[in-house]
């Protein structure tokens, strides 16, 4: 587990300005071990049929970014719908990038990788690391709706939408 615990990976949503067409979903990772990890795969609950793969993650102390263009396009194409589900007060309170980030996290994701001893690992959206048993962790999460994503703010506003 030593090498696996030194490889961290997560999804981030970045927005270069207030224009929602500039949303970018990135796989961010850092390998602080001395050896590469291989066959890095991302499976996101918001787009479960897409498996993003990276052959190798070299050791580095720096955070690396790789844009997941398919997820970026999906979020951009649906942001008007997601925003329309919020009340005007919630739209003012939450930045568009925060909304997109909450959507990605609420749907769950997992990042699988293989260490130097050829063991397969999985890290979920909460950062929990496990030896992979071949089953998905965090990708079968049903759409939770905005109430669960935004908590008390939505309950106060009476917002109870469901995405599907």
N, C-alpha and C positions, 0 to 999 in steps of 0.2 A: 504494500500500500504506500510505501515511502514515495516512489516516483509519482504514483497517481495523485497523491495528496499535494504534490507540487505543481500539478497542472490544473489551472482554473480556467473556466470558460463560461460565458454568459451572453445573453442577448441584450443589446441596448438599442434604443430608438433615439436618433439624433435629428434635430431640426436646425437647418442653417439660418432660417429666419421664420417669420410668422406665416409664410406661404406653405400650406399643407402639401403642396406638390414637391416640396424639398425634404420630405420625411425620408430617412434612411434607416433601415434595420441592419445592424451590424452584429456579426459574431465577434466578440472580443475574447481574447485568450492570452494567457501568459504561461509559459513553461519555465519554471524556475529550477527544474532539475538539471542534471548534467547531460542528459540523453534525450533524443527526440521521442515524442509519442507519435503513433501512426494511426491511420484510418479514422480520423476524427469525423464524426457524423452528427449533424444537427437534425432533429425531427421536432417541428413546432406544431402544437395542437391547433393553431389557427389555420394551418395548411398541411394537414397530416400526410398528404400524398407526395409532398416534396421532401426529399432527403438531400440535404446539402452536405457535400463531402469535401474534406481537405486531406490530401494524402499524408502530409507530415507537418508536425508542429515542432520546429527546431527550438532548442533551449535558448531562452533569452530572458533577461530581466525586465524587458519592456513589454507593455501591453500591445498586442497586435490587433488590427481591425481588418475584417473582411466583410464587405457589404453583401447582404443576401438580397439581391435585386428582386427576386420573385416576391418575397415578403414585403419589400418596400413598395412595389407596385400594387400589391393587394391592399395594403393599408391606405395608400393614397386614393385608390378607387372607392374605398368604403368610408372615408372620413366624413363626407357630407351626411351619410346615413347615421353614423355614430353620433355626430354632433346634433343631429335633429332629434335624437332621443333625450337630450339633456335640456333642462329648463334654461332660460336665458341667464339666470343667476349662476348656475353651474358652469355654463359656457364661459362666463366672465372669470370665474374663480379658477378654472383649470385651463392651463395652457394646452394647445393642441398637441404638443409633444408629450405632455404628461398623460393625456387621454390615450394616445397611441401606445405609449409604453405600458399603461395599465391593461390595455386590451391584449397585448402580446403576452404579458405575464399571466393574466387571468386564464388564458387558454392553455397554459402549461407548455413545457418543452423539455427535451432531454438531449444531452450531448454525450455521445458514446466515443470511446477511444481505446486504443490498445497500447499497453506499456511495453517496455523493453523485454519483459519476461513473457510476452505474448498473452497477457491477461486482458480481458475486455472489461472496461469500466463504464459506468453511467453516472452522470451528474445531472440532477434535475434543476428546475427553475428556482428552487430554494437553496441550491448549492450543495445538497446532500449527495454524497459520493457512496456508491455501492459497486461491488463486483456485479457484472451484468449477468443475469440469468436468462436472457433471451426474451424477456417480456418488457413491454413499454412501461416506463415510469413517468407519469405526468403528461402523457399525450392523449389519453382518453377522457380528459376532463370535459364535461359538458359545458356548453355556453352558460356562463354564470349570470349574465345580465349586468346592467350598470349598478344595480343596488349593491351587489356584493363587491363590485370593483371600487365604488366611490363611498361605500359605507354609509355613515349617518347622514351625510349631506343629501344623498338621494332620498333617504327615508324621510327627512324633514320636508323635502320638496314633493314627496309622493310619487317619485319616478320608479316604475317597475317594468321597464322594457326587457324584452328577450330578443336576442339577435336572430334566432332562426324561428 
